[in-house]
Amino acid sequence: MYIEKDALAGCCEPVAARVVRAAHLARQCVDQNLPDHLRAQAEATLTLLLDDPSPKVRVAMADVLSTSVHSPLHIVTALAADQPDVAGYILARSTLLSDADLVDRVAYGAPTTQVLIAARPHVSFAVSAAIAEVGSNEAVAEMLANSCARITSVSFRRICERCGHDALVREALLSHPHLPAECRHLLAVKVGEVLQSLPLVKMLLGARRADKVVGDATVRASMHLAETCSQEELPALVEHLRLRGEITTSFVIRAVAGGRIDFFASLLVALSDLDDARICAIISRGRPAALAALLRSAGLSDATHAPLIVAIEAWRAVAAGRKRMGAAEISALMCEATRANRYAAANDDLAALLRSIHLEFMRESARDRLEAISA
């Protein structure tokens, strides 16, 4: 009864006085040097002050209680559900909130609330998954910039799918040191979609030409990722490409022509029933008949065997130091093998593909020489 009368009397005071009083009671409540009955009295009074009409009073309470592990949990959770300027102190600093409390606030809170949670000193896998699933773009970018946030590869992928179109999120993703290779590929696809949808691009190139340019750029991005990602990430990247249906015959040919033989081996593992060790042995030492059987087991047509085998043998010679050749020279050998192939008449598309790949590598080689001269 005394506590209730004390709280009611306090409501008649000016707001500034009530703010000072609330802060004092909050400090009493968490002071472990005070007797238990005084802390219990302060806690009971603070519980009544949760209904104070002025948010400044509740802000004063939240400011003190958010920094102590001895704060009453029922008061902390009530303040966490208050309006953003009050809840912000608790959501950003209090260690008493469970993952369930934070996930609930992410799911039903405003974007500003989500940003505060994303910037906490510790963000668990569960909380990061909730932000990845329903968080605003600003909250997602804040979480990615938070070095204390623990994020799974599944959450990275979900962020790419949901927010990959946003430039701020893309920049934060690409800056993250633990972004998986398959997510980098998804971002490349998202960038292509954004560029393809621009009215200026459609007007200058036309819809069909824009589709082709974006498709070619995505393939080149995939090849670059395969070249730069670690051996541990390569199988996951290949599986990601397989599930998206991007491992086509032209994709495989481009990988071999560019000398990405490790990537080519991983592609064959995904396309055939053979294990990695067996495939690597055939690629590195197998005779043409064994290579043809391997390519056939991966579902590659007979017309592609001759140029692929020529390229594999040429890259073997380069690796052994017997020849000095690059992608431009080896792609030229593949073009010659296609013209000499008995399937050539019925496979003009393959010849056109190899010619375009060869011309692309010729341009790259010319640019590299020019840069070397300029340097």
C-alpha positions in Angstrom: 0.0 0.0 0.0 2.8 2.4 0.9 4.6 1.7 -2.5 1.4 2.3 -4.4 0.7 5.6 -2.6 4.3 6.6 -3.2 4.0 6.0 -6.9 0.8 7.8 -7.2 2.2 10.8 -5.3 5.2 10.8 -7.7 2.8 11.1 -10.7 1.9 14.6 -9.4 5.5 15.8 -9.6 6.9 17.5 -12.7 8.3 15.3 -15.4 11.9 16.3 -14.7 11.5 15.3 -11.0 9.9 12.0 -12.0 12.8 11.3 -14.4 15.4 11.8 -11.7 13.3 9.7 -9.3 13.0 6.9 -11.8 16.7 6.8 -12.5 17.5 6.8 -8.7 15.0 3.9 -8.1 16.5 2.0 -11.1 20.0 2.3 -9.6 18.7 1.2 -6.2 17.1 -1.8 -7.8 20.3 -3.1 -9.3 22.6 -2.2 -6.4 23.6 -5.5 -4.8 25.1 -3.7 -1.8 21.6 -2.5 -0.6 19.4 -4.7 1.7 17.0 -7.0 -0.1 13.9 -5.2 1.2 15.1 -1.8 -0.2 15.8 -3.4 -3.6 12.4 -5.1 -3.5 10.6 -1.8 -2.8 12.5 -0.1 -5.6 11.5 -2.9 -8.0 7.9 -2.7 -7.0 7.8 1.1 -7.5 9.5 0.7 -10.9 6.9 -1.8 -11.9 4.2 0.8 -11.3 6.2 3.5 -13.1 6.0 1.4 -16.3 2.6 3.0 -16.7 3.9 6.6 -16.3 2.4 8.8 -19.1 5.8 10.4 -19.9 8.2 8.3 -22.1 11.1 10.3 -20.5 10.5 8.5 -17.2 10.6 5.1 -18.9 13.7 6.2 -20.9 15.5 7.0 -17.6 14.6 3.5 -16.3 15.7 1.8 -19.5 19.0 3.7 -19.6 20.0 2.3 -16.2 18.4 -1.2 -16.3 19.8 -2.0 -19.8 23.4 -2.1 -18.5 22.9 -4.4 -15.5 22.6 -8.2 -15.3 20.7 -7.8 -12.0 17.8 -5.9 -13.6 14.3 -7.4 -13.0 13.4 -9.4 -16.0 9.7 -8.5 -16.1 10.6 -4.8 -16.2 13.3 -5.3 -18.9 10.9 -7.3 -21.2 8.2 -4.7 -20.7 10.5 -1.9 -21.6 11.8 -3.9 -24.6 8.2 -3.9 -25.9 7.7 -0.1 -25.4 7.9 2.6 -28.0 11.2 2.7 -30.0 12.9 5.5 -28.1 12.4 3.6 -24.8 12.9 0.1 -26.1 16.1 1.1 -27.9 18.2 1.1 -24.8 17.1 -2.4 -23.8 17.3 -3.9 -27.3 20.7 -2.5 -28.0 22.4 -3.2 -24.6 20.6 -5.6 -22.3 22.0 -9.1 -22.0 18.9 -10.4 -20.2 16.8 -10.7 -23.4 16.7 -14.3 -24.7 17.0 -15.2 -28.4 13.2 -15.8 -28.4 12.6 -12.3 -27.1 14.9 -10.8 -29.8 13.4 -12.9 -32.6 9.9 -11.8 -31.5 11.0 -8.1 -31.6 12.6 -8.6 -35.0 9.4 -10.2 -36.4 7.0 -7.6 -35.1 9.2 -4.5 -34.5 9.7 -1.5 -36.7 12.8 -1.2 -39.0 14.5 1.0 -36.4 14.0 -1.8 -33.8 15.5 -4.3 -36.2 18.5 -2.1 -36.8 19.2 -1.8 -33.0 19.0 -5.6 -32.6 21.3 -6.1 -35.6 23.9 -3.9 -34.0 24.0 -5.7 -30.6 27.4 -6.8 -29.3 26.3 -10.4 -29.7 23.9 -11.6 -32.4 23.3 -15.4 -32.3 22.6 -17.7 -35.3 18.9 -17.6 -34.4 18.6 -13.9 -34.3 20.6 -13.4 -37.5 18.4 -16.0 -39.2 15.3 -13.9 -38.2 16.9 -10.7 -39.5 17.8 -12.4 -42.8 14.3 -13.7 -43.2 12.2 -10.6 -42.3 14.6 -7.8 -41.5 14.6 -4.5 -43.4 17.5 -3.8 -45.8 18.9 -1.3 -43.3 18.8 -4.0 -40.6 20.4 -6.6 -42.8 23.2 -4.2 -43.8 23.8 -3.3 -40.1 24.1 -7.0 -39.2 26.5 -7.7 -42.0 28.7 -4.8 -40.8 28.6 -6.2 -37.2 31.7 -8.3 -36.7 30.1 -9.9 -33.7 27.1 -11.3 -35.6 27.1 -15.0 -36.2 25.6 -15.8 -39.6 25.1 -19.2 -41.2 25.6 -19.9 -44.9 21.8 -20.5 -45.2 21.2 -17.0 -43.8 23.7 -15.5 -46.2 21.9 -17.2 -49.1 18.5 -15.9 -47.9 19.9 -12.4 -47.6 21.1 -12.6 -51.2 17.7 -13.9 -52.4 15.7 -11.2 -50.5 17.9 -8.2 -50.6 20.4 -8.8 -53.3 18.8 -6.1 -55.5 19.7 -3.4 -52.9 23.1 -1.8 -53.5 23.7 -1.1 -49.8 23.2 -4.8 -48.9 25.2 -6.0 -51.8 28.2 -3.8 -50.8 27.9 -5.1 -47.2 27.7 -8.7 -48.4 30.7 -8.4 -50.7 32.7 -6.9 -47.9 31.9 -9.8 -45.5 34.9 -12.1 -45.1 32.8 -15.2 -44.7 30.5 -14.8 -47.7 30.2 -18.2 -49.4 31.2 -18.5 -53.1 27.7 -19.6 -54.2 26.3 -16.4 -52.6 28.8 -14.3 -54.6 27.4 -16.0 -57.7 23.8 -15.1 -56.6 24.9 -11.5 -56.2 26.3 -11.5 -59.7 23.0 -12.8 -61.0 21.1 -10.1 -59.0 23.4 -7.3 -60.4 22.7 -8.7 -63.9 18.9 -8.6 -63.3 19.1 -5.0 -62.0 21.1 -3.9 -65.1 18.8 -5.8 -67.4 15.8 -4.0 -66.0 17.2 -0.5 -66.5 15.2 1.4 -69.1 18.4 2.9 -70.5 19.9 -0.6 -71.1 16.8 -1.8 -72.8 16.6 1.2 -75.0 20.3 1.0 -76.1 20.7 -2.7 -76.5 17.2 -4.1 -76.9 15.7 -6.9 -74.8 17.3 -9.8 -76.6 20.7 -8.2 -76.8 20.5 -7.2 -73.1 19.7 -10.8 -72.2 22.7 -12.1 -74.0 25.1 -9.5 -72.6 23.9 -10.2 -69.0 24.1 -14.0 -69.6 27.6 -13.8 -70.9 28.6 -11.6 -68.0 27.1 -14.0 -65.5 29.1 -16.9 -67.0 32.3 -14.9 -66.8 31.5 -14.1 -63.2 31.0 -17.8 -62.5 34.4 -18.6 -64.1 36.1 -15.9 -62.1 34.5 -17.2 -58.8 35.7 -20.7 -59.7 39.2 -19.4 -60.1 39.3 -17.4 -56.9 37.4 -19.5 -54.5 39.1 -22.0 -52.2 39.1 -25.8 -52.9 36.8 -26.3 -49.8 34.2 -24.0 -51.4 34.4 -25.4 -54.9 32.1 -28.4 -54.4 29.4 -26.1 -52.9 29.7 -23.7 -55.7 29.4 -26.5 -58.3 26.3 -27.9 -56.5 24.8 -24.4 -56.4 25.3 -24.0 -60.2 23.9 -27.5 -60.8 20.7 -26.8 -58.9 20.2 -23.6 -60.8 20.6 -25.5 -64.1 23.7 -23.4 -65.2 26.1 -26.3 -65.9 25.5 -26.5 -69.6 27.7 -27.9 -72.4 28.8 -24.4 -73.3 29.6 -23.7 -69.6 31.8 -26.8 -69.4 33.6 -26.0 -72.7 34.3 -22.5 -71.5 35.8 -23.8 -68.3 38.2 -26.2 -70.2 39.1 -23.6 -72.8 40.0 -21.1 -70.0 42.3 -23.6 -68.3 40.1 -24.0 -65.2 40.8 -27.7 -65.0 40.1 -28.1 -61.2 36.7 -26.5 -61.8 36.1 -28.8 -64.7 36.9 -31.8 -62.6 34.4 -30.6 -60.0 31.8 -30.1 -62.7 32.3 -33.7 -63.9 31.9 -35.0 -60.3 28.5 -33.3 -60.2 27.5 -34.6 -63.7 28.8 -38.2 -63.5 28.7 -41.1 -61.0 32.5 -41.3 -60.6 34.4 -40.1 -57.5 36.7 -37.2 -57.4 39.9 -39.2 -57.3 39.0 -41.3 -60.3 38.1 -38.2 -62.4 41.2 -36.3 -61.5 43.3 -39.4 -62.4 41.7 -39.6 -65.8 42.0 -35.9 -66.5 45.7 -35.8 -65.5 46.9 -39.1 -67.1 44.1 -40.7 -69.0 44.3 -41.7 -72.7 41.9 -40.2 -75.2 39.6 -43.2 -75.0 39.4 -42.9 -71.2 38.8 -39.2 -71.5 36.0 -39.8 -74.1 34.4 -42.4 -71.8 34.5 -39.9 -68.9 32.9 -37.1 -71.0 30.3 -39.5 -72.1 29.5 -40.5 -68.6 28.9 -36.9 -67.8 26.3 -36.6 -70.5 28.4 -34.5 -72.9 27.7 -35.2 -76.6 30.2 -37.0 -78.8 30.6 -33.8 -80.9 32.2 -32.1 -77.9 34.7 -34.8 -77.2 37.4 -33.9 -79.8 37.8 -30.2 -78.8 37.7 -31.0 -75.1 40.3 -33.8 -75.4 42.5 -31.5 -77.4 42.3 -28.8 -74.8 42.9 -31.2 -71.9 46.0 -32.6 -73.5 47.2 -29.1 -74.3 46.8 -27.9 -70.7 48.6 -31.1 -69.6 51.6 -30.1 -71.7 51.5 -26.5 -70.3 51.4 -27.8 -66.8 54.4 -30.1 -67.5 56.3 -27.2 -69.0 56.5 -28.8 -72.5 54.6 -26.0 -74.1 54.0 -22.3 -73.6 50.4 -21.6 -74.5 47.5 -19.6 -73.2 43.7 -19.7 -73.4 43.7 -17.9 -76.8 46.0 -20.5 -78.4 44.2 -23.5 -76.8 40.8 -22.3 -77.8 42.2 -22.0 -81.4 43.2 -25.7 -81.2 39.6 -26.5 -80.1 38.2 -24.7 -83.1 40.5 -26.6 -85.4 39.5 -29.9 -83.8 35.8 -29.1 -84.3 36.4 -28.3 -88.0 38.1 -31.7 -88.4 35.4 -33.5 -86.5 33.1 -35.8 -88.5 30.2 -34.3 -86.5 31.0 -30.7 -87.6 28.4 -30.5 -90.3 25.6 -31.2 -87.9 27.1 -29.1 -85.1 27.4 -25.5 -86.4 26.4 -24.2 -82.9 29.4 -25.8 -81.3 31.7 -24.2 -83.9 30.1 -20.8 -83.4 30.4 -21.2 -79.6 34.1 -22.1 -79.8 34.8 -19.2 -82.2 33.1 -16.7 -79.9 35.2 -18.1 -76.9 38.4 -17.9 -79.0 37.7 -14.3 -80.0 36.9 -13.4 -76.4 40.2 -14.9 -75.2 42.1 -13.1 -78.0 40.7 -9.8 -76.8 41.7 -10.6 -73.2 45.2 -11.5 -74.3 45.5 -8.3 -76.3 44.4 -6.3 -73.2 46.8 -8.1 -71.0 49.7 -7.4 -73.3 48.7 -3.7 -73.5 48.6 -3.5 -69.7 52.0 -5.2 -69.4 53.5 -2.6 -71.9 51.9 0.3 -70.0 53.2 -1.0 -66.7 
